[in-house]
Amino acid sequence: MVDDFFIFKLKLSYFKYFLLIVCFSACTTKTKYVKLDDDSVFVSSKLIPDNHFLGDKVCAECHKEEVDNWKGSHHDKAMQIANDSTILADFNNIKFTSQGVTSHFYKNDNAFFVNTEGPDGTYEDYKIEYTFGITPLQQYIVKFPDGHYQCLRTAWDTEKNTWFDLYPDFKVVHSEWLHWSRGGLNWNNMCSDCHSTNVRKNYNQETHSYNTKYAIINVNCEACHGAGKNHVEQAKKLGEDYKSSNELWMTSNTTAKELVDQCARCHMRREQISGHFNFEGTMLDHYSPQLIVNNTYYPDGQILDEDYVYGSFVQSKMYSNNVTCTNCHDPHSLKLKFEGNNLCTQCHVPSTYNTPEHHFHSENSEGAQCINCHMDGKTYMGNDYRRDHSFRIPRPDLSIKYNTPNACIRCHTDKDNEWAWEHFKKNYGEPDYKHFSELLAPGLTGMDNGYSSLLTLAKDTIYPEIARASAVRGMSMYLNEEAISNMLNFLQDDSPLVRGATVDVLGELSTTDYVTYFIPLLKDKKRSVRVKAFHAMASLDEIQIPEAYKEAYKKVSEEYKTHLNVISDFSGGRAKKGNYYLKKGDLINAIKSLESALEIDQINNIVRSNLANLYYNNGDFEKAENAFKTIINQEPEFAQTYYSYALLLGEQNRTKEAITQLELAIKYMPDNVRFYYNLSLLYDKLNNFDKAEKAVLKGLKIAPQNDSLLYVLAYIYQKNNHIDKAKNVASRLVELYPNNSQYVNFYNQLP
């Protein structure tokens, strides 16, 4: 066990890359667009020519009412050329200062300009080329060299008529990826495909340049319904005999869940899989949605960071009961179909739910509004309040358990969860139902029953697919032989989200023992699952693929290359390529890929930490150590770096230095039990029994049933001839984990 500490295990695939908005590629010729049968596997990669998109004026010839409703909507105003009629902000020699940066907005020769801090830290004049959005804020885009377009961090509040900082409490240095002039606010890869129609990103990694194109500047009719050329030609040719078949999307014949799936491509947080969107296949043939994970969601699934609605809505009972987007929102104007509670009482009986006997608030008060209890929200981008579409019942009892929010005390700010829970029980009694969050939250927060809760959730198909897939993803924190055995079954689950999540987790293992389990997924019906499987089985060469899968392997190989290419303008995308090379055993190209990732984002210290590990494996100890020191200098309170640095020092037998780094890790993250485990082993290596014991006992105060801590405690007792203590601890270990042969053998070998 002691030797295991000094084996440096690379976990490069734990990269946390969130590719928020991803885009499309270049264009070729295609004459007809057809939906694929459900039995199809490989989806066409053909591109739609721009001239197949005819524009809203042509649509209005037959669909005037719909186009009139669309005009002025968020979709219509998604992006516009900057001029006197489109710019809403005050450019009359206005200065705005935030975080030490002063931006000067002014006009010159009927053009609009801003003087502000640029990518090198100096102030420059920039011409406004485009407007972005309409309410509650409007952003402005400027042109940079090499086809880059950047969105200003300072935006216009269209309701208060004032300039404001999108992130007023967040200082960003000009050299950082998040600076407005760099990747974090780059229009080409973060915004374009959801604000225009038929976007092709056209990124060149060698020159780090773009030649981004689109058919129509905004989100017009055909962004949702598909290119209109074939539809219009058929309608004109056949006249009254024309019947729409399958050349249009998002029609009255689209089922509820299909419609959510089709809207999702722009209304969800996701990673791009295909090179471009061409309306063929389904959402999962083009994107992989963000699951419920810490830092993006609260552990019960409520919104924390931006999720763009889809990830919340598919958690809801609404979605499971075939409620869809257009039941509440007009599909063209995007406005709500009804005001107030009338929206909800389309389905929910007013006499039961729209009464004080249900909501326990005065009629017509804020507290009596359904959305204020069941669709709590958060403000993003400075002034944009967005509601949580998981439509949940407030549960103060779960807030007490898992430190999650609820609508009760967000409204009653002078009260606490205990007050809210007492009133909940008084008004409604104890809940007689079980929400999936009662199984997900214990797992994501690392509670003692966390693994069993996640396994129960993952197995039970009564719960939402995204919750089950998120449970599988969360099981990565609990991997052991038993957990892996259970997870292998999910590779054949009916849900592609669950299959994909399983591949993601098992593909992170630092072993090749399970790669052959991924081979059947080369023929999975969803491209996102196939691509994930190909990445996970990267250690296999084509010669090792069974004959029945060789053709599929070649096709998925091309799909995977396209996936890597389309995300190559993200630091995380280049890091993923490095991970692929590492799985192939190509350490040199893995290092090059990570170095390339840092060229995009110099402070991506997850990438730098993994690069430090690769430097070490390549024998370049000086580069490895310098990389860790750089991270510590940039993020001195990031505990994980001290831990990783300690592992490196420990492998070089620089034990005292390693202890110093681990103690710093504990200072900044005192609840991480793994730190105490490793610190105990380091003290044990110095034969300092007292400090080794003290370290592990501190960890056990945090997690009394942690098997690794109990094992190391029994070990150091045995090593230092405290046999009775060793037996007591080992007995407890076997009692808690009777199926672990290692623990049983250890106990049986004690005298």
Residue pairs with C-beta under 8 A, 6 or more apart in sequence:
1 711
1 712
1 715
2 681
2 684
2 685
2 715
5 647
5 650
5 678
5 681
5 682
6 650
6 651
8 613
8 616
8 617
8 647
8 648
8 651
9 510
10 510
10 582
10 610
10 613
10 614
10 617
11 508
11 510
11 610
12 575
12 578
12 579
12 582
12 590
12 610
12 613
12 614
13 507
13 508
13 579
14 508
14 606
15 572
15 575
15 576
15 579
15 606
15 607
15 610
16 572
16 606
17 271
17 570
17 571
17 572
17 573
17 575
17 576
18 269
18 271
18 290
18 296
18 572
19 270
19 271
19 272
19 567
19 570
19 572
19 573
20 190
20 269
20 306
21 189
21 190
21 191
21 192
21 193
21 194
22 189
22 193
22 270
22 271
22 272
22 287
22 566
22 567
23 188
23 189
23 192
23 193
23 199
23 200
23 201
23 212
23 272
23 276
23 566
24 193
24 198
24 199
24 200
24 201
24 275
24 276
24 277
25 47
25 200
25 201
25 202
25 275
25 276
25 566
26 47
26 200
26 202
26 213
26 276
27 47
27 48
27 49
27 50
27 198
27 200
27 213
28 46
28 47
28 49
29 49
30 46
30 47
30 48
30 49
30 52
30 278
31 230
32 230
32 247
33 48
33 226
33 227
33 230
33 247
33 278
33 279
33 280
34 246
34 247
34 280
35 246
35 249
35 279
35 280
36 43
36 44
36 280
36 281
38 525
39 525
40 281
40 525
41 523
41 524
41 525
41 552
42 527
42 555
43 274
43 280
43 281
43 285
43 527
44 278
44 280
45 274
45 275
45 276
45 278
45 562
46 278
46 280
47 200
47 276
47 278
48 198
48 215
48 227
48 278
48 279
50 198
50 213
50 214
50 215
51 229
52 215
52 227
52 228
52 229
52 230
53 197
53 198
53 215
53 216
53 220
53 222
53 227
53 228
53 229
54 222
54 227
54 228
54 229
54 232
55 216
55 220
55 222
56 67
56 70
56 71
56 220
56 221
58 228
58 232
59 66
59 67
59 220
59 221
59 222
59 228
60 67
60 68
62 235
63 221
66 221
66 332
67 221
67 332
69 330
69 332
69 333
70 76
70 220
70 221
70 332
70 333
72 333
73 332
73 333
73 334
73 335
74 133
74 134
74 135
74 334
75 218
75 219
75 220
75 223
75 334
76 218
76 219
76 220
77 131
77 133
77 134
77 218
78 132
78 133
78 194
78 195
78 196
78 218
78 219
79 130
79 131
79 132
79 195
79 196
79 217
79 218
80 86
80 130
80 131
80 217
80 218
81 129
81 130
81 131
81 217
82 112
82 128
82 129
82 130
82 131
82 140
82 141
84 110
86 131
87 112
87 128
87 131
87 138
87 140
88 131
88 134
88 138
88 156
88 158
89 105
89 138
89 140
89 156
89 163
90 105
90 156
90 161
90 163
91 105
91 106
91 107
91 112
91 113
91 128
92 105
92 106
92 107
93 104
93 105
93 106
94 104
94 105
94 106
94 163
95 102
95 103
95 104
95 105
96 102
96 103
96 105
96 154
96 163
96 164
96 165
97 103
98 154
98 164
98 165
98 168
99 165
99 168
99 170
99 171
99 172
100 171
101 116
101 117
102 116
103 114
103 115
103 116
103 152
103 154
103 163
104 114
104 115
104 116
105 112
105 113
105 114
105 163
106 112
106 113
106 114
106 115
107 113
111 127
111 128
112 127
112 128
112 140
113 125
113 126
113 127
113 128
114 125
114 126
114 128
114 140
114 142
114 152
114 154
115 123
115 124
115 125
115 126
116 123
116 124
116 126
116 152
116 154
117 123
117 174
118 124
118 126
118 174
118 181
119 174
119 175
119 179
119 181
119 182
120 174
121 174
121 175
126 142
127 142
127 143
128 140
128 141
128 142
129 141
129 142
129 143
129 149
130 140
130 141
130 149
130 187
130 217
131 138
131 139
131 140
131 141
132 138
132 139
132 140
132 141
132 151
132 187
132 191
132 195
133 139
133 195
134 158
135 158
135 159
136 157
136 158
136 159
136 383
136 384
136 385
137 155
137 156
137 157
137 158
137 164
137 166
137 381
137 382
137 383
137 384
138 155
138 156
138 158
139 151
139 152
139 155
139 156
140 151
140 152
140 155
140 156
141 149
141 150
141 151
141 152
141 187
142 149
142 150
142 152
143 149
144 150
144 181
146 207
146 208
146 209
146 210
147 188
147 202
147 209
147 210
147 211
147 212
148 186
148 188
148 209
148 210
149 186
149 187
149 188
149 192
149 210
149 212
150 180
150 181
150 182
150 185
150 186
150 187
151 180
151 185
151 186
151 187
151 190
151 191
152 180
152 185
153 165
153 166
153 167
153 172
153 179
153 180
153 185
154 163
154 164
154 165
154 166
155 163
155 164
155 166
155 381
155 382
156 162
156 163
156 164
157 163
157 164
157 382
157 383
159 383
160 383
164 382
164 383
165 382
166 381
166 382
167 382
168 382
170 178
172 178
172 179
172 180
172 184
173 179
174 181
175 602
176 182
176 184
176 601
176 602
176 603
177 183
177 184
177 571
177 600
177 601
177 602
177 603
177 604
178 184
178 185
179 185
183 189
183 190
183 569
183 570
183 571
183 600
183 601
184 190
187 212
188 201
188 203
188 210
188 212
188 569
189 201
189 203
189 569
189 570
192 199
192 201
192 212
192 214
193 199
193 201
193 266
193 277
194 219
194 265
194 266
195 218
195 219
196 214
196 215
196 216
196 217
196 218
196 219
196 223
197 214
197 215
197 216
197 217
197 218
197 219
197 220
197 222
197 223
198 214
198 215
198 216
198 222
198 223
198 227
199 212
199 213
199 214
200 212
200 213
200 214
200 276
201 210
201 212
201 566
201 569
202 210
202 211
202 212
202 213
203 209
203 210
203 566
203 568
203 569
204 210
204 211
205 565
205 568
205 569
208 569
208 599
208 600
210 569
215 222
216 222
216 223
219 266
221 228
222 228
224 249
224 250
224 262
224 263
224 331
225 248
225 249
225 250
225 251
226 247
226 248
226 249
226 279
227 279
230 247
231 244
231 247
231 248
234 242
234 247
235 242
244 251
249 262
249 279
250 259
250 262
250 263
250 331
254 262
255 322
256 322
256 323
256 324
257 319
257 322
257 324
259 324
259 325
259 326
260 310
260 313
260 314
260 319
260 324
260 325
261 282
261 283
262 283
263 310
263 325
264 270
264 283
264 287
264 289
264 310
265 277
265 283
265 286
265 287
266 308
267 308
267 309
267 310
268 287
268 289
268 290
268 307
268 308
268 309
268 310
268 311
269 289
269 290
269 296
269 306
269 307
269 308
269 310
269 311
270 287
270 288
270 289
270 290
271 287
271 288
271 290
271 567
272 286
272 287
272 563
272 566
272 567
273 285
273 286
273 287
273 288
273 527
273 528
273 531
273 559
273 563
273 566
274 285
274 286
274 287
274 527
274 559
274 562
274 563
274 566
275 562
275 565
275 566
276 566
277 286
281 527
282 526
283 289
284 496
284 497
284 500
284 526
284 527
284 528
284 529
285 526
285 527
285 528
286 527
286 528
287 528
288 500
288 528
288 532
289 310
289 311
289 466
289 497
290 296
290 307
290 311
291 311
291 466
291 469
291 470
291 473
291 497
291 501
292 301
292 311
292 315
292 440
292 444
292 466
292 467
292 470
293 444
293 470
293 473
293 474
294 444
295 304
295 305
296 304
296 305
296 307
297 303
297 304
297 305
297 307
297 311
298 304
298 402
298 404
298 405
299 402
299 404
299 437
299 440
299 441
299 444
299 445
300 398
300 402
300 404
300 435
300 437
300 440
300 441
301 312
301 315
301 390
301 392
301 436
301 437
301 440
301 467
301 470
302 312
302 376
302 388
302 390
302 392
302 404
302 405
303 312
303 377
303 378
303 386
303 388
303 390
304 378
306 380
306 386
309 386
309 389
311 466
312 388
312 389
312 390
313 319
313 389
313 390
314 464
314 465
314 466
315 390
315 392
315 436
315 464
315 466
315 467
316 323
316 389
316 390
316 391
316 392
316 464
317 391
318 391
319 464
320 464
323 347
325 331
327 337
327 346
328 336
328 337
328 343
329 335
329 336
329 337
330 336
330 337
336 343
337 343
337 346
338 346
340 369
341 350
341 354
341 368
341 369
341 370
343 370
344 353
344 354
344 370
344 371
345 353
345 354
348 354
348 370
352 358
353 359
353 370
354 368
354 370
356 362
356 363
356 368
359 367
359 368
359 370
359 373
360 367
360 427
361 367
361 368
362 368
366 372
366 411
367 373
367 411
371 387
372 407
372 411
373 394
373 407
373 408
374 391
374 392
374 393
374 394
374 407
375 387
375 388
375 389
375 391
376 387
376 388
376 394
376 405
376 406
376 407
376 410
377 385
377 386
377 387
377 388
378 385
378 386
378 388
379 385
379 386
380 386
392 435
393 431
393 435
394 406
394 407
394 408
394 420
394 424
395 406
395 424
395 431
395 435
395 437
396 406
396 408
396 409
396 417
396 418
396 420
396 421
396 424
397 421
397 424
397 431
398 404
398 406
398 435
398 437
398 438
398 441
399 405
399 406
399 409
399 417
399 420
400 417
400 418
400 421
401 441
402 437
402 441
402 442
402 445
403 445
404 437
404 441
406 417
406 420
408 415
408 417
408 420
408 423
408 424
409 415
409 416
409 417
409 419
409 420
412 419
412 420
436 457
436 463
436 464
436 467
438 453
439 453
439 454
439 456
439 457
439 463
439 471
440 453
440 454
440 457
440 467
440 470
440 471
440 474
442 449
442 450
442 453
442 454
443 450
443 451
443 453
443 454
443 457
443 471
443 474
443 475
443 477
443 478
444 450
444 474
446 477
446 703
447 453
448 703
448 705
450 474
450 477
450 478
451 475
451 478
451 483
454 471
454 472
454 474
454 475
454 478
455 471
455 475
455 483
455 486
457 463
457 467
457 468
457 471
458 468
458 471
458 472
458 475
458 490
458 498
460 468
461 468
461 494
461 495
465 495
465 497
465 498
466 497
468 493
468 495
468 497
468 498
469 495
469 497
469 498
469 500
469 501
470 501
472 487
472 490
472 498
472 501
472 502
472 505
473 501
473 504
473 505
475 483
475 487
475 505
476 505
476 508
479 505
479 509
480 740
482 739
484 506
484 509
484 514
487 502
487 505
487 506
488 502
488 506
488 514
488 517
490 498
490 499
490 501
490 502
491 499
491 502
491 503
491 506
491 517
491 518
491 520
491 521
492 499
493 499
493 502
496 524
496 525
496 526
496 528
496 529
499 521
499 524
499 526
499 529
500 526
500 528
500 529
500 532
503 518
503 521
503 529
503 532
503 533
503 536
504 532
504 536
506 514
506 517
506 518
506 536
507 518
507 532
507 535
507 536
507 537
512 539
515 536
515 537
515 539
515 540
516 537
516 540
518 533
518 536
518 537
519 533
519 537
519 540
519 545
519 546
519 549
520 549
521 529
521 530
521 532
521 533
522 530
522 533
522 534
522 545
522 549
522 552
522 553
522 556
523 530
523 549
523 552
524 530
524 533
527 559
530 552
530 556
530 559
531 556
531 559
531 560
531 563
533 556
534 553
534 556
534 557
534 559
534 560
535 560
535 576
535 579
535 580
535 583
538 580
538 583
538 584
539 583
539 584
539 585
542 550
542 553
542 554
545 553
564 573
564 576
564 577
564 580
566 573
567 573
567 576
568 574
568 577
569 600
570 600
571 597
571 598
571 600
571 601
571 604
571 607
572 597
572 604
572 607
573 597
574 593
574 594
574 596
574 597
574 600
575 593
575 594
575 597
575 604
575 606
575 607
575 610
577 593
578 589
578 590
578 591
578 592
578 593
578 594
578 597
578 610
578 614
579 590
581 587
581 589
581 590
581 593
582 590
582 614
587 614
587 617
587 618
588 618
590 614
591 611
591 614
591 615
591 618
594 607
594 608
594 610
594 611
594 614
595 611
597 604
597 607
598 604
598 607
598 608
598 611
601 607
603 634
603 635
605 631
605 634
605 635
605 638
605 641
608 627
608 630
608 631
609 627
609 628
609 631
609 640
609 641
609 644
611 627
612 623
612 624
612 625
612 627
612 628
612 631
612 644
612 648
613 624
613 644
613 648
615 621
615 623
615 624
615 627
616 624
616 648
616 651
621 652
624 648
625 645
625 648
628 641
628 644
628 645
628 648
631 638
631 641
632 638
632 641
632 642
632 645
635 641
637 668
638 668
639 664
639 665
639 666
639 667
639 668
639 669
639 672
639 675
640 665
640 669
641 665
642 661
642 662
642 664
642 665
642 668
643 661
643 662
643 665
643 672
643 674
643 675
643 678
645 661
646 658
646 659
646 661
646 662
646 665
646 678
646 682
647 658
647 678
649 655
649 657
649 658
649 661
650 658
650 678
650 682
655 682
655 685
655 686
656 686
658 682
659 679
659 682
659 683
659 686
662 675
662 678
662 679
662 682
663 679
665 672
665 675
666 672
666 675
666 676
666 679
669 675
671 702
673 699
673 702
673 703
673 706
673 708
673 709
674 708
675 699
676 695
676 696
676 698
676 699
676 702
676 709
677 696
677 699
677 708
677 709
677 712
679 695
680 692
680 693
680 695
680 696
680 699
680 712
680 713
680 716
681 692
681 712
683 689
683 691
683 692
683 695
684 692
684 716
684 719
689 716
689 720
692 716
693 713
693 716
693 717
696 709
696 712
696 713
696 716
697 713
699 706
699 709
700 706
700 709
700 710
700 713
703 709
705 736
707 733
707 736
707 737
707 740
707 743
710 729
710 732
710 733
710 736
711 733
711 743
711 746
713 729
714 726
714 729
714 730
714 733
714 746
715 726
715 746
717 723
717 725
717 726
717 729
718 726
718 750
723 750
723 751
726 750
727 747
727 750
730 743
730 746
730 747
730 750
731 747
733 740
733 743
733 746
733 747
734 740
734 743
734 744
734 747
737 743
738 744
